[in-house]
Amino acid sequence: MTASPFDRLARAVRERRRLLGIGLPELARDMGVSEALLSALERGEYDPRSLHMLAQRALSHRLDLTLDVFLL
């Protein structure tokens, strides 16, 4: 299996969400995306740059993560 260029971000999002006790359905709802899309993002199968701006902001805000750091 080939590593995704988004694996680092995917791992950080999944671990941070779990650490904060935020359920996948709750975070997906807050981001305005489907659970399936968020799950794909957490597996490194979805390019987070494709998220609409409000979803990116909600993800950063809820998890207190700066996504830009992971995409450099």
Secondary structure, DSSP 8 states (H G I E B T S, - for coil): ----TTHHHHHHHHHHHHHTT--HHHHHHHHTS-HHHHHHHHTT-S-GGGS-HHHHHHHHHHHT--HHHHT-
